[in-house]
Amino acid sequence: MQRHNDQNHGDSDNEAVLNEVVRNTEMGKNTTEQLIHITDDRQLKASLLNQQRQFRQLNQRAHTALAALGTHGHGQGRMAKMAAHMGIASKTMTDKSSRNLADMLIQGATQGYTDCEMARRDHPDASAGAMQLLDELQTLEQDIAREMKNYL
């Protein structure tokens, strides 16, 4: 990745990292919302509601940080949202078991963790505050994957 010799490249790194947090947390919010309506497992539903709350909080904090930079978040595009929604619908059409939902959540959390790691490596000049949100999101993704293993 080639850098220009301007003093504002840290701002673009901040924006990129914060936008990754926004995209990732939107995917988490949307996925948990959809799965909450699919599962009949009360314990899993409670976990999904907790996950959704945490994704919302991180999303809100990332939007606030982006506003402080004088910009706004670029979340999931319409096509990405639709593709994710259709993917979940097709994967749960014949199997709404807690095991299947947990497997989907583990895959999503693993992808989310990986996306965060790539953002970290691609934007090393992001501020400590932006990286802190990324760290919190990665910890959340790890916690989700670990918790969902109990449903396999």
N, C-alpha and C positions, 0 to 999 in steps of 0.2 A: 504494500500500500504506500503510495508516494504522498508525501506531505509537502505542502507549500510553506514557505517561510513567513507565515503570518502569525500574529500572536493570538488569533482567535480560534486556532484549530482545536483547542481544548473545549470551546463552546460547542463545536460540531460533534466532538466525541461525547460530550454530555448529552446533547440532543439525541444522538444515535443510541446511546445506552438507555436513556429514559424512554425512548420510543420502543425499544425492545421490551422493556418492562411493561409498557402500555399494551403492546401486541400480545405478549405472553399472558398477562393477567386477564385481558379480554377473552382470550381463548379459554382460560380457566373458568372465568365467570360464565361464559356461554355454555361450556361443556357441562359444568356442574348443574346449571339451570335445567338443561335438557335431561340429564340423568336423574335428577330429583323427581321428575315426573314419570320416569320409567320404573324405578325400583319400588318394591313393596317392603323391602328390608328396612325396618325402622332404624336400626343401628347404622346401616350404610347411609340412609337418608340424613341422619344427624351429622355424620361425618361430612357428607357432601355440603350440607348447609354451613358447617364450620369452614370448610375449604372455600366456599363461595364468599363468605364474609372476609376471609383473609385476602383473597384475590381482589375484592372490592377495595379494601383498605390500601393495599399496595398500589392499585390502579389510581386511586384518588391522590395518593402522595406523589406518584410519578407525574400526573397531570398538573399538580400544584407546582412541582419543580420545573416543569416545562413552561408553565405560565411565568414563573420568575425569570426564565431565560428570554421571555418575550415571544414565545412560540406556543404551539399547541400540539397535542399528541396525534400521531398517525397510527390509529389502531388497525385492526383487521379490516381488510377490504371486503366489500360486499360479496365478491366471488369466494373469497377464502371462508367467510362465515357460512355461506351456503354449502360449500364443499364439506366443511366440518360437520354441519348439521345433517347433511345427507349421508355422510360416512357413518355417523353414530346411528342414524335411523336404519341403515342397511345392516350394520353389525348387531343391532338389537332386535331386528325384525323377528327372528326365530329363537333368540336366546336372550332373555331378560334377566338371567341369573346374576346373583351378586358376584359370582366368580368371573363371569364374562365382563361385567361392568368394571370390576377391579382390575382385570387384565388390561382393559382399554385405558383406565386411569393411569396405570403403571407405565404403559407405553407413552401416553401423553406427557406425564411428569418427566419421564426420561428425555423425551424430545425437548421439553421446555428447559430442562437443566442444560442440555447440550447447546441449545440456542443462546442461553445466557453465557455459557463459557465462550462461545464464538464471539459474542458481543464484547466480552471482557478482553479477549485477545486482539480483536480488530480495533478497539478503541482504548488503548492503554493510557491516554492522557485525560480520560474522563475524571471528573472530580471525585473526591472521597465520598461525597454525598450521593452521587449517582451510583458509584460502585457499591455503596452500602445498601441501596435499594435492590441492586442486582444480587448481592449476597443474600439478602432476606428472601428474595424470590427463589434463589437456588436452594436455600434451606427449606423453604416451603415445599418445593418440588420433591426434594429428598424425603421429607417427612410424609408426603402423600404416598410416594412409592412404597416406603417402609410400612405404612399403615395398611395399604391396600393388599399387601402380601398376606395379611391375616385372612383375607377373603378367598384366597386361591385354593 
